[in-house]
């Protein structure tokens, strides 16, 4: 609980610091997530979570972000296990042709569970296609692993997402993830993003 509170405070501090500069290059994104495990009890209702991310576009093709994810699950027992992730990342975007961008995101994170905590890294290349000025879709692949072999964190995730601008500075997001490896699940995400 104490670690979750600290992670929340860090994310809040980052948000308030970036809110000082209201030049449209900052963003905040909140998502509801649900995981449907493949090899576990699918009826378990405790795989719901919330992701909160803040970020800033520091260059035309470079964005940095800081995010926190909180999720609860049962993991084949009657005892609920909570998971919190605090992750910082950077995304480089390359415009291939008009409306099509390639991107690569690298991240460093800290995972806290009810019984262990450790650091990890992730790499995610992908492609984003703007169907209209308001609607874009993307597909990516994320590899994530712990820095230490002592922890089973190695996952491969295929990701699909969509973003619909409801205003110049606001958007609704949807996503689906299929993860293999240490975590075997299909994840569904719905969110709201604002730029400031």
Contact map, one row per residue, 1 for C-alpha under 8 A:
1111100000000000000000000000000000000000000000000000000000000000000000000000000000000000000000000000000000000000000000000000000000000000000000000000000000000000000000000000000000000000000000000000
1111110000000000000000000000000000000000000000000000000000000000000000000000000000000000000000000000000000000000000000000000000000000000000000000000000000000000000000000000000000000000000000000000
1111111000000000000000000000000000000000000000000000000000000000000000000000000000000000000000000000000000000001000000000000000000000000000000000000000000000000000000000000000000000000000000000000
1111111100000000000000000000000000000000000000000000000000000000000000000000000000010000000000000000000000000000000000000000000000000000000000000000000000000000000000000000000000000000000000000000
1111111110000000000000000000000000000000000000000000000000000000000000000000000000000000000000000000000000000000000000000000000000000000000000000000000000000000000000000000000000000000000000000000
0111111111000000000000000000000000000000000000000000000000000000000000000000000000000000000000000000000000000000000000000000000000000000000000000000000000000000000000000000000000000000000000000000
0011111111100000000000000000000000000000000000000000000000000000000100000000000000000100000000000000000000000000000000000000000000000000000000000000000000000000000000000000000000000000000000000000
0001111111110000000000000000000000000000000000000000000000000000000100000000000000000000000000000000000000000000000000000000000000000000000000000000000000000000000000000000000000000000000000000000
0000111111111000000000000000000000000000000000000000000000000000000000000000000000000000000000000000000000000000000000000000000000000000000000000000000000000000000000000000000000000000000000000000
0000011111111100000000000000000000000000000000000000000000000000000000000000000000000000000000000000000000000000000000000000000000000000000000000000000000000000000000000000000000000000000000000000
0000001111111110000000000000000000000000000000000000110000000000011100000000000000000000000000000000000000000000000000000000000000000000000000000000000000000000000000000000000000000000000000000000
0000000111111111000000000000000000000000000000000000000000000000000000000000000000000000000000000000000000000000000000000000000000000000000000000000000000000000000000000000000000000000000000000000
0000000011111111100000000000000000000000000000000000000000000000000000000000000000000000000000000000000000000000000000000000000000000000000000000000000000000000000000000000000000000000000000000000
0000000001111111110000000000000000000000000000000000010000000000010000000000000000000000000000000000000000000000000000000000000000000000000000000000000000000000000000000000000000000000000000000000
0000000000111111111000000001000000000000000000000000010000000000000000000000000000000000000000000000000000000000000000000000000000000000000000000000000000000000000000000000000000000000000000000000
0000000000011111111100000000000000000000000000000000000000000000000000000000000000000000000000000000000000000000000000000000000000000000000000000000000000000000000000000000000000000000000000000000
0000000000001111111100000000000000000000000000000000000000000000000000000000000000000000000000000000000000000000000000000000000000000000000000000000000000000000000000000000000000000000000000000000
0000000000000111111111000100000000000000000000000000001100000000000000000000000000000000000000000000000000000000000000000000000000000000000000000000000000000000000000000000000000000000000000000000
0000000000000011111111000100000000000000000000000000000000000000000000000000000000000000000000000000000000000000000000000000000000000000000000000000000000000000000000000000000000000000000000000001
0000000000000001111111000000000000000000000000000000000000000000000000000000000000000000000000000000000000000000000000000000000000000000000000000000000000000000000000000000000000000000000000000000
0000000000000000011111100100000000000000000000000000000000000000000000000000000000000000000000000000000000000000000000000000000000000000000000000000000000000000000000000000000000000000000000000000
0000000000000000011111111100000000000000000000000000000000000000000000000000000000000000000000000000000000000000000000000000000000000000000000000000000000000000000000000000000000000000000000000001
0000000000000000000011111100000000000000000000000000000000000000000000000000000000000000000000000000000000000000000000000000000000000000000000000000000000000000000000000000000000000000000000000001
0000000000000000000001111110000000000000000000000000000000000000000000000000000000000000000000000000000000000000000000000000000000000000000000000000000000000000000000001000000000000000000000000011
0000000000000000000001111110000000000000000000000000000111000000000000000000000000000000000000000000000000000000000000000000000000000000000000000000000000000000000000000000000000000000000000000011
0000000000000000011011111111000000000000000000000000011110000000000000000000000000000000000000000000000000000000000000000000000000000000000000000000000000000000000000000000000000000000000000000011
0000000000000000000000011111100000000000000000000000011100000000000000000000000000000000000000000000000000000000000000000000000000000000000000000000000000000000000000000000000000000000000000001111
0000000000000010000000000111110000000000000000000001111000000000000000000000000000000000000000000000000000000000000000000000000000000000000000000000000000000000000000000000000000000000000000001110
0000000000000000000000000011111000000000000000000011110000000000000000000000000000000000000000000000000000000000000000000000000000000000000000000000000000000000000000000000000000000000000000111100
0000000000000000000000000001111100000000000000000111100000000000000000000000000000000000000000000000000000000000000000000000000000000000000000000000000000000000000000000000000000000000000000111000
0000000000000000000000000000111110000000000000000111000000000000000000000000000000000000000000000000000000000000000000000000000000000000000000000000000000000000000000000000000000000000000011110000
0000000000000000000000000000011111000000000000011110000000000000000000000000000000000000000000000000000000000000000000000000000000000000000000000000000000000000000000000000000000000000000011100000
0000000000000000000000000000001111100000000000011110000000000000000000000000000000000000000000000000000000000000000000000000000000000000000000000000000000000000000000000000000000000000001111000000
0000000000000000000000000000000111110000000000111000000000000000000000000000000000000000000000000000000000000000000000000000000000000000000000000000000000000000000000000000000000000000001110000000
0000000000000000000000000000000011111000000000110000000000000000000000000000000000000000000000000000000000000000000000000000000000000000000000000000000000000000000000000000000000000000111100000000
0000000000000000000000000000000001111100010000100000000000000000000000000000000000000000000000000000000000000000000000000000000000000000000000000000000000000000000000000000000000000000111000000000
0000000000000000000000000000000000111111110000000000000000000000000000000000000000000000000000000000000000000000000000000000000000000000000000000000000000000000000000000000000000000001110000000000
0000000000000000000000000000000000011111010000000000000000000000000000000000000000000000000000000000000000000000000000000000000000000000000000000000000000000000000000000000000000000001110000000000
0000000000000000000000000000000000001111100000000000000000000000000000000000000000000000000000000000000000000000000000000000000000000000000000000000000000000000000000000000000000000001100000000000
0000000000000000000000000000000000001111110000000000000000000000000000000011000000000000000000000000000000000000000000000000000000000000000000000000000000000000000000000000000000000000000000000000
0000000000000000000000000000000000001011111100000000000000000000000000000001000000000000000000000000000000000000000000000000000000000000000000000000000000000000000000000000000000000000000000000000
0000000000000000000000000000000000011101111100000000000000000000000000000000000000000000000000000000000000000000000000000000000000000000000000000000000000000000000000000000000000000000000000000000
0000000000000000000000000000000000000000111110000000000000000000000000000000000000000000000000000000000000000000000000000000000000000000000000000000000000000000000000000000000000000000000000000000
0000000000000000000000000000000000000000111111100000000000000000000000001100000000000000000000000000000000000000000000000000000000000000000000000000000000000000000000000000000000000000000000000000
0000000000000000000000000000000000000000001111110000000000000000000000001000000000000000000000000000000000000000000000000000000000000000000000000000000000000000000000000000000000000000000000000000
0000000000000000000000000000000000000000000111110000000000000000000000011100000100000000000000000000000000000000000000000000000000000000000000000000000000000000000000000000000000000000000000000000
0000000000000000000000000000000001110000000111111000000000000000000000111100000000000000000000000000000000000000000000000000000000000000000000000000000000000000000000000000000000000000000000000000
0000000000000000000000000000000111100000000011111100000000000000000000111000000000000000000000000000000000000000000000000000000000000000000000000000000000000000000000000000000000000000000000000000
0000000000000000000000000000000111000000000000111110000000000000000011110000000000000000000000000000000000000000000000000000000000000000000000000000000000000000000000000000000000000000000000000000
0000000000000000000000000000011110000000000000011111000000000000000011100000000000000000000000000000000000000000000000000000000000000000000000000000000000000000000000000000000000000000000000000000
0000000000000000000000000000111110000000000000001111100000000000001111000000000000000000000000000000000000000000000000000000000000000000000000000000000000000000000000000000000000000000000000000000
0000000000000000000000000001111000000000000000000111110000000000001110000000000000000000000000000000000000000000000000000000000000000000000000000000000000000000000000000000000000000000000000000000
0000000000100000000000000001110000000000000000000011111000000000111100000000000000000000000000000000000000000000000000000000000000000000000000000000000000000000000000000000000000000000000000000000
0000000000100110000000000111100000000000000000000001111100000000111000000000000000000000000000000000000000000000000000000000000000000000000000000000000000000000000000000000000000000000000000000000
0000000000000000010000000111000000000000000000000000111110000011110000000000000000000000000000000000000000000000000000000000000000000000000000000000000000000000000000000000000000000000000000000000
0000000000000000010000001110000000000000000000000000011111000011100000000000000000000000000000000000000000000000000000000000000000000000000000000000000000000000000000000000000000000000000000000000
0000000000000000000000001100000000000000000000000000001111111111000000000000000000000000000000000000000000000000000000000000000000000000000000000000000000000000000000000000000000000000000000000000
0000000000000000000000001000000000000000000000000000000111110111000000000000000000000000000000000000000000000000000000000000000000000000000000000000000000000000000000000000000000000000000000000000
0000000000000000000000000000000000000000000000000000000011111110000000000000000000000000000000000000000000000000000000000000000000000000000000000000000000000000000000000000000000000000000000000000
0000000000000000000000000000000000000000000000000000000011111100000000000000000000000000000000000000000000000000000000000000000000000000000000000000000000000000000000000000000000000000000000000000
0000000000000000000000000000000000000000000000000000000010111110000000000000000000000000001111000000000000000000000000000000000000000000000000000000000000000000000000000000000000000000000000000000
0000000000000000000000000000000000000000000000000000000011111111000000000000000000000000011110000000000000000000000000000000000000000000000000000000000000000000000000000000000000000000000000000000
0000000000000000000000000000000000000000000000000000001111101111100000000000000000000000011100000000000000000000000000000000000000000000000000000000000000000000000000000000000000000000000000000000
0000000000000000000000000000000000000000000000000000001111000111110000000000000000000001111000000000000000000000000000000000000000000000000000000000000000000000000000000000000000000000000000000000
0000000000000000000000000000000000000000000000000000111100000011111000000000000000000001110000000000000000000000000000000000000000000000000000000000000000000000000000000000000000000000000000000000
0000000000100100000000000000000000000000000000000000111000000001111100000000000000000111100000000000000000000000000000000000000000000000000000000000000000000000000000000000000000000000000000000000
0000000000100000000000000000000000000000000000000011110000000000111110000000000000001111000000000000000000000000000000000000000000000000000000000000000000000000000000000000000000000000000000000000
0000001100100000000000000000000000000000000000000011100000000000011111000000000000011110000000000000000000000000000000000000000000000000000000000000000000000000000000000000000000000000000000000000
0000000000000000000000000000000000000000000000001111000000000000001111100000000000111100000000000000000000000000000000000000000000000000000000000000000000000000000000000000000000000000000000000000
0000000000000000000000000000000000000000000000001110000000000000000111110000000001111000000000000000000000000000000000000000000000000000000000000000000000000000000000000000000000000000000000000000
0000000000000000000000000000000000000000000000111100000000000000000011111000000001110000000000000000000000000000000000000000000000000000000000000000000000000000000000000000000000000000000000000000
0000000000000000000000000000000000000000000001111000000000000000000001111100000111100000000000000000000000000000000000000000000000000000000000000000000000000000000000000000000000000000000000000000
0000000000000000000000000000000000000000000111110000000000000000000000111110000111000000000000000000000000000000000000000000000000000000000000000000000000000000000000000000000000000000000000000000
0000000000000000000000000000000000000000000101100000000000000000000000011111111110000000000000000000000000000000000000000000000000000000000000000000000000000000000000000000000000000000000000000000
0000000000000000000000000000000000000001000000000000000000000000000000001111100110000000000000000000000000000000000000000000000000000000000000000000000000000000000000000000000000000000000000000000
0000000000000000000000000000000000000001100000000000000000000000000000000111110000000000000000000000000000000000000000000000000000000000000000000000000000000000000000000000000000000000000000000000
0000000000000000000000000000000000000000000000000000000000000000000000000111111100000000000000000000000000000000000000000000000000000000000000000000000000000000000000000000000000000000000000000000
0000000000000000000000000000000000000000000000000000000000000000000000000101111100000000000000000000000000000000000000000000000000000000000000000000000000000000000000000000000000000000000000000000
0000000000000000000000000000000000000000000000000000000000000000000000000100111110000000000000000000000000000000000000000000000000000000000000000000000000000000000000000000000000000000000000000000
0000000000000000000000000000000000000000000001000000000000000000000000011110111111000000000000000000000000000000000000000000000000000000000000000000000000000000000000000000000000000000000000000000
0000000000000000000000000000000000000000000000000000000000000000000000011110001111100000000000000000000000000000110000000000000000000000000000000000000000000000000000000000000000000000000000000000
0000000000000000000000000000000000000000000000000000000000000000000001111000000111110000000000000000000000000000110000000000000000000000000000000000000000000000000000000000000000000000000000000000
0000000000000000000000000000000000000000000000000000000000000000000011110000000011111000000000000000000000000011110000000000000000000000000000000000000000000000000000000000000000000000000000000000
0001000000000000000000000000000000000000000000000000000000000000000111100000000001111100000000000000000000000011100000000000000000000000000000000000000000000000000000000000000000000000000000000000
0000000000000000000000000000000000000000000000000000000000000000001111000000000000111110000000000000000000001111000000000000000000000000000000000000000000000000000000000000000000000000000000000000
0000001000000000000000000000000000000000000000000000000000000000011110000000000000011111000000000000000000001110000000000000000000000000000000000000000000000000000000000000000000000000000000000000
0000000000000000000000000000000000000000000000000000000000000000011100000000000000001111100000000000000000111100000000000000000000000000000000000000000000000000000000000000000000000000000000000000
0000000000000000000000000000000000000000000000000000000000000001111000000000000000000111110000000000000000111000000000000000000000000000000000000000000000000000000000000000000000000000000000000000
0000000000000000000000000000000000000000000000000000000000000001110000000000000000000011111000000000000011110000000000000000000000000000000000000000000000000000000000000000000000000000000000000000
0000000000000000000000000000000000000000000000000000000000000111100000000000000000000001111100000000000011100000000000000000000000000000000000000000000000000000000000000000000000000000000000000000
0000000000000000000000000000000000000000000000000000000000001111000000000000000000000000111110000000001111000000000000000000000000000000000000000000000000000000000000000000000000000000000000000000
0000000000000000000000000000000000000000000000000000000000001110000000000000000000000000011111000000001110000000000000000000000000000000000000000000000000000000000000000000000000000000000000000000
0000000000000000000000000000000000000000000000000000000000001100000000000000000000000000001111100000111100000000000000000000000000000000000000000000000000000000000000000000000000000000000000000000
0000000000000000000000000000000000000000000000000000000000001000000000000000000000000000000111110000111000000000000000000000000000000000000000000000000000000000000000000000000000000000000000000000
0000000000000000000000000000000000000000000000000000000000000000000000000000000000000000000011111111110000000000000000000000000000000000000000000000000000000000000000000000000000000000000000000000
0000000000000000000000000000000000000000000000000000000000000000000000000000000000000000000001111101110000000000000000000000000000000000000000000000000000000000000000000000000000000000000000000000
0000000000000000000000000000000000000000000000000000000000000000000000000000000000000000000000111111100000000000000000000000000000000000000000000000000000000000000000000000000000000000000000000000
0000000000000000000000000000000000000000000000000000000000000000000000000000000000000000000000111111000000000000000000000000000000000000000000000000000000000000000000000000000000000000000000000000
0000000000000000000000000000000000000000000000000000000000000000000000000000000000000000000000101111100000000000000000000000000011100000000000000000000000000000000000000000000000000000000000000000
0000000000000000000000000000000000000000000000000000000000000000000000000000000000000000000000111111110000000000000000000000001111000000000000000000000000000000000000000000000000000000000000000000
0000000000000000000000000000000000000000000000000000000000000000000000000000000000000000000011111011111000000000000000000000001110000000000000000000000000000000000000000000000000000000000000000000
0000000000000000000000000000000000000000000000000000000000000000000000000000000000000000000011110001111100000000000000000000111100000000000000000000000000000000000000000000000000000000000000000000
0000000000000000000000000000000000000000000000000000000000000000000000000000000000000000001111000000111110000000000000000000111100000000000000000000000000000000000000000000000000000000000000000000
0000000000000000000000000000000000000000000000000000000000000000000000000000000000000000001110000000011111000000000000000011110000000000000000000000000000000000000000000000000000000000000000000000
0000000000000000000000000000000000000000000000000000000000000000000000000000000000000000111100000000001111100000000000000111100000000000000000000000000000000000000000000000000000000000000000000000
0000000000000000000000000000000000000000000000000000000000000000000000000000000000000000111000000000000111110000000000001111000000000000000000000000000000000000000000000000000000000000000000000000
0000000000000000000000000000000000000000000000000000000000000000000000000000000000000011110000000000000011111000000000001110000000000000000000000000000000000000000000000000000000000000000000000000
0000000000000000000000000000000000000000000000000000000000000000000000000000000000000011100000000000000001111100000000111100000000000000000000000000000000000000000000000000000000000000000000000000
0000000000000000000000000000000000000000000000000000000000000000000000000000000000001111000000000000000000111110000000111000000000000000000000000000000000000000000000000000000000000000000000000000
0000000000000000000000000000000000000000000000000000000000000000000000000000000000001110000000000000000000011111000011110000000000000000000000000000000000000000000000000000000000000000000000000000
0000000000000000000000000000000000000000000000000000000000000000000000000000000000111100000000000000000000001111100011110000000000000000000000000000000000000000000000000000000000000000000000000000
0010000000000000000000000000000000000000000000000000000000000000000000000000000000111000000000000000000000000111110111000000000000000000000000000000000000000000000000000000000000000000000000000000
0000000000000000000000000000000000000000000000000000000000000000000000000000000011110000000000000000000000000011111110000000000000000000000000000000000000000000000000000000000000000000000000000000
0000000000000000000000000000000000000000000000000000000000000000000000000000000011100000000000000000000000000001111100000000000000000000000000000000000000000000000000000000000000000000000000000000
0000000000000000000000000000000000000000000000000000000000000000000000000000000000000000000000000000000000000000111110000000000000000000000000000000000000000000000000000000000000000000000000000000
0000000000000000000000000000000000000000000000000000000000000000000000000000000000000000000000000000000000000001111111000000000000000000000000000000000000000000000000000000000000000000000000000000
0000000000000000000000000000000000000000000000000000000000000000000000000000000000000000000000000000000000000111101111100000000000000000000000000000000000000000000000000000000000000000000000000000
0000000000000000000000000000000000000000000000000000000000000000000000000000000000000000000000000000000000000111000111110000000000000000000000000100001000000000000000000000000000000000000000000000
0000000000000000000000000000000000000000000000000000000000000000000000000000000000000000000000000000000000011110000011111000000000000000000000000111000000000000000000000000000000000000000000000000
0000000000000000000000000000000000000000000000000000000000000000000000000000000000000000000000000000000000011110000001111100000000000000000000011110000010000000000000000000000000000000000000000000
0000000000000000000000000000000000000000000000000000000000000000000000000000000000000000000000000000000001111000000000111110000000000000000000011110000000000000000000000000000000000000000000000000
0000000000000000000000000000000000000000000000000000000000000000000000000000000000000000000000000000000011110000000000011111000000000000000001111000000000000000000000000000000000000000000000000000
0000000000000000000000000000000000000000000000000000000000000000000000000000000000000000000000000000000111100000000000001111100000000000000001110000000000000000000000000000000000000000000000000000
0000000000000000000000000000000000000000000000000000000000000000000000000000000000000000000000000000000111000000000000000111110000000000000111100000000000000000000000000000000000000000000000000000
0000000000000000000000000000000000000000000000000000000000000000000000000000000000000000000000000000011110000000000000000011111000000000000111000000000000000000000000000000000000000000000000000000
0000000000000000000000000000000000000000000000000000000000000000000000000000000000000000000000000000011100000000000000000001111100000000011110000000000000000000000000000000000000000000000000000000
0000000000000000000000000000000000000000000000000000000000000000000000000000000000000000000000000001111000000000000000000000111110000000011100000000000000000000000000000000000000000000000000000000
0000000000000000000000000000000000000000000000000000000000000000000000000000000000000000000000000001111000000000000000000000011111000001111000000000000000000000000000000000000000000000000000000000
0000000000000000000000000000000000000000000000000000000000000000000000000000000000000000000000000011100000000000000000000000001111100001110000000000000000000000000000000000000000000000000000000000
0000000000000000000000000000000000000000000000000000000000000000000000000000000000000000000000000011000000000000000000000000000111111111100000000000000000000000000000000000000000000000000000000000
0000000000000000000000000000000000000000000000000000000000000000000000000000000000000000000000000010000000000000000000000000000011111111100000000000000000000000000000000000000000000000000000000000
0000000000000000000000000000000000000000000000000000000000000000000000000000000000000000000000000000000000000000000000000000000001111111000000000000000000000000000000000000000000000000000000000000
0000000000000000000000000000000000000000000000000000000000000000000000000000000000000000000000000000000000000000000000000000000001111111000000000000000000000000000000000000000000000000000000000000
0000000000000000000000000000000000000000000000000000000000000000000000000000000000000000000000000000000000000000000000000000000001111111000000000000000000000000001111000000000000000000000000000000
0000000000000000000000000000000000000000000000000000000000000000000000000000000000000000000000000000000000000000000000000000000001111111100000000000000000000000011110000000000000000000000000000000
0000000000000000000000000000000000000000000000000000000000000000000000000000000000000000000000000000000000000000000000000000000111111111110000000000000000000000011100000000000000000000000000000000
0000000000000000000000000000000000000000000000000000000000000000000000000000000000000000000000000000000000000000000000000000000111100011111000000000000000000001111000000000000000000000000000000000
0000000000000000000000000000000000000000000000000000000000000000000000000000000000000000000000000000000000000000000000000000011110000001111100000000000000000001110000000000000000000000000000000000
0000000000000000000000000000000000000000000000000000000000000000000000000000000000000000000000000000000000000000000000000000011100000000111110000000000000000111100000000000000000000000000000000000
0000000000000000000000000000000000000000000000000000000000000000000000000000000000000000000000000000000000000000000000000001111000000000011111000000000000000111000000000000000000000000000000000000
0000000000000000000000000000000000000000000000000000000000000000000000000000000000000000000000000000000000000000000000000001110000000000001111100000000000011110000000000000000000000000000000000000
0000000000000000000000000000000000000000000000000000000000000000000000000000000000000000000000000000000000000000000000000111100000000000000111110000000000111110000000000000000000000000000000000000
0000000000000000000000000000000000000000000000000000000000000000000000000000000000000000000000000000000000000000000000000111000000000000000011111000000001111000000000000000000000000000000000000000
0000000000000000000000000000000000000000000000000000000000000000000000000000000000000000000000000000000000000000000000011110000000000000000001111100000011110000000000000000000000000000000000000000
0000000000000000000000000000000000000000000000000000000000000000000000000000000000000000000000000000000000000000000000011100000000000000000000111110000111100000000000000000000000000000000000000000
0000000000000000000000000000000000000000000000000000000000000000000000000000000000000000000000000000000000000000000001111000000000000000000000011111101111000000000000000000000000000000000000000000
0000000000000000000000000000000000000000000000000000000000000000000000000000000000000000000000000000000000000000000000111000000000000000000000001111100000000000000000000000000000000000000000000000
0000000000000000000000000000000000000000000000000000000000000000000000000000000000000000000000000000000000000000000000100000000000000000000000000111111000000000000000000000000000000000000000000000
0000000000000000000000000000000000000000000000000000000000000000000000000000000000000000000000000000000000000000000000000000000000000000000000000111111100000000000000000000000000000000000000000000
0000000000000000000000000000000000000000000000000000000000000000000000000000000000000000000000000000000000000000000000000000000000000000000000000001111100000000000000000000000000000000000000000000
0000000000000000000000000000000000000000000000000000000000000000000000000000000000000000000000000000000000000000000001000000000000000000000000000101111110000000000000000000000000000000000000000000
0000000000000000000000000000000000000000000000000000000000000000000000000000000000000000000000000000000000000000000000000000000000000000000000001100111111000000000000000000000000000100000000000000
0000000000000000000000000000000000000000000000000000000000000000000000000000000000000000000000000000000000000000000000010000000000000000000000011100001111100000000000000000000000000110000000000000
0000000000000000000000000000000000000000000000000000000000000000000000000000000000000000000000000000000000000000000000000000000000000000000000111100000111110000000000000000000000001100000000000000
0000000000000000000000000000000000000000000000000000000000000000000000000000000000000000000000000000000000000000000000000000000000000000000001111000000011111000000000000000000000111110000000000000
0000000000000000000000000000000000000000000000000000000000000000000000000000000000000000000000000000000000000000000000000000000000000000000011110000000001111100000000000000000000111000000000000000
0000000000000000000000000000000000000000000000000000000000000000000000000000000000000000000000000000000000000000000000000000000000000000000011100000000000111110000000000000000011110000000000000000
0000000000000000000000000000000000000000000000000000000000000000000000000000000000000000000000000000000000000000000000000000000000000000001111000000000000011111000000000000000011100000000000000000
0000000000000000000000000000000000000000000000000000000000000000000000000000000000000000000000000000000000000000000000000000000000000000001111000000000000001111100000000000001111000000000000000000
0000000000000000000000000000000000000000000000000000000000000000000000000000000000000000000000000000000000000000000000000000000000000000111100000000000000000111110000000000001110000000000000000000
0000000000000000000000000000000000000000000000000000000000000000000000000000000000000000000000000000000000000000000000000000000000000000111000000000000000000011111000000000111100000000000000000000
0000000000000000000000000000000000000000000000000000000000000000000000000000000000000000000000000000000000000000000000000000000000000011110000000000000000000001111100000000111000000000000000000000
0000000000000000000000000000000000000000000000000000000000000000000000000000000000000000000000000000000000000000000000000000000000000111100000000000000000000000111110000011110000000000000000000000
0000000000000000000000000000000000000000000000000000000000000000000000000000000000000000000000000000000000000000000000000000000000000111000000000000000000000000011111000011100000000000000000000000
0000000000000000000000000000000000000000000000000000000000000000000000000000000000000000000000000000000000000000000000000000000000000110000000000000000000000000001111111111000000000000000000000000
0000000000000000000000000000000000000000000000000000000000000000000000000000000000000000000000000000000000000000000000000000000000000100000000000000000000000000000111110111000000000000000000000000
0000000000000000000000000000000000000000000000000000000000000000000000000000000000000000000000000000000000000000000000000000000000000000000000000000000000000000000011111110000000000000000000000000
0000000000000000000000000000000000000000000000000000000000000000000000000000000000000000000000000000000000000000000000000000000000000000000000000000000000000000000011111100000000000000000000000000
0000000000000000000000010000000000000000000000000000000000000000000000000000000000000000000000000000000000000000000000000000000000000000000000000000000000000000000010111110000000000000000000000111
0000000000000000000000000000000000000000000000000000000000000000000000000000000000000000000000000000000000000000000000000000000000000000000000000000000000000000000011111111000000000000000000011110
0000000000000000000000000000000000000000000000000000000000000000000000000000000000000000000000000000000000000000000000000000000000000000000000000000000000000000001111101111100000000000000000011100
0000000000000000000000000000000000000000000000000000000000000000000000000000000000000000000000000000000000000000000000000000000000000000000000000000000000000000001111000111110000000000000001111000
0000000000000000000000000000000000000000000000000000000000000000000000000000000000000000000000000000000000000000000000000000000000000000000000000000000000000000111100000011111000000000000011111000
0000000000000000000000000000000000000000000000000000000000000000000000000000000000000000000000000000000000000000000000000000000000000000000000000000000000000000111000000001111100000000000111100000
0000000000000000000000000000000000000000000000000000000000000000000000000000000000000000000000000000000000000000000000000000000000000000000000000000000000000011110000000000111110000000001111000000
0000000000000000000000000000000000000000000000000000000000000000000000000000000000000000000000000000000000000000000000000000000000000000000000000000000000000011100000000000011111000000011110000000
0000000000000000000000000000000000000000000000000000000000000000000000000000000000000000000000000000000000000000000000000000000000000000000000000000000000001111000000000000001111100000111100000000
0000000000000000000000000000000000000000000000000000000000000000000000000000000000000000000000000000000000000000000000000000000000000000000000000000000000001110000000000000000111110001111000000000
0000000000000000000000000000000000000000000000000000000000000000000000000000000000000000000000000000000000000000000000000000000000000000000000000000000000111100000000000000000011111011111000000000
0000000000000000000000000000000000000000000000000000000000000000000000000000000000000000000000000000000000000000000000000000000000000000000000000000000000111000000000000000000001111111100000000000
0000000000000000000000000000000000000000000000000000000000000000000000000000000000000000000000000000000000000000000000000000000000000000000000000000000001110000000000000000000000111111000000000000
0000000000000000000000000000000000000000000000000000000000000000000000000000000000000000000000000000000000000000000000000000000000000000000000000000000111100000000000000000000000011111000000000000
0000000000000000000000000000000000000000000000000000000000000000000000000000000000000000000000000000000000000000000000000000000000000000000000000000000010100000000000000000000000111111100000000000
0000000000000000000000000000000000001110000000000000000000000000000000000000000000000000000000000000000000000000000000000000000000000000000000000000000000000000000000000000000001111111110000000000
0000000000000000000000000000000000111110000000000000000000000000000000000000000000000000000000000000000000000000000000000000000000000000000000000000000000000000000000000000000011110011111000000000
0000000000000000000000000000000000111100000000000000000000000000000000000000000000000000000000000000000000000000000000000000000000000000000000000000000000000000000000000000000111100001111100000000
0000000000000000000000000000000011110000000000000000000000000000000000000000000000000000000000000000000000000000000000000000000000000000000000000000000000000000000000000000001111100000111110000000
0000000000000000000000000000000011100000000000000000000000000000000000000000000000000000000000000000000000000000000000000000000000000000000000000000000000000000000000000000011110000000011111000000
0000000000000000000000000000001111000000000000000000000000000000000000000000000000000000000000000000000000000000000000000000000000000000000000000000000000000000000000000000111100000000001111100000
0000000000000000000000000000001110000000000000000000000000000000000000000000000000000000000000000000000000000000000000000000000000000000000000000000000000000000000000000001111000000000000111110000
0000000000000000000000000000111100000000000000000000000000000000000000000000000000000000000000000000000000000000000000000000000000000000000000000000000000000000000000000001110000000000000011111000
0000000000000000000000000000111000000000000000000000000000000000000000000000000000000000000000000000000000000000000000000000000000000000000000000000000000000000000000000111100000000000000001111100
0000000000000000000000000011110000000000000000000000000000000000000000000000000000000000000000000000000000000000000000000000000000000000000000000000000000000000000000000111100000000000000000111110
0000000000000000000000000011100000000000000000000000000000000000000000000000000000000000000000000000000000000000000000000000000000000000000000000000000000000000000000001110000000000000000000011111
0000000000000000000000011111000000000000000000000000000000000000000000000000000000000000000000000000000000000000000000000000000000000000000000000000000000000000000000001100000000000000000000001111
0000000000000000001001111110000000000000000000000000000000000000000000000000000000000000000000000000000000000000000000000000000000000000000000000000000000000000000000001000000000000000000000000111
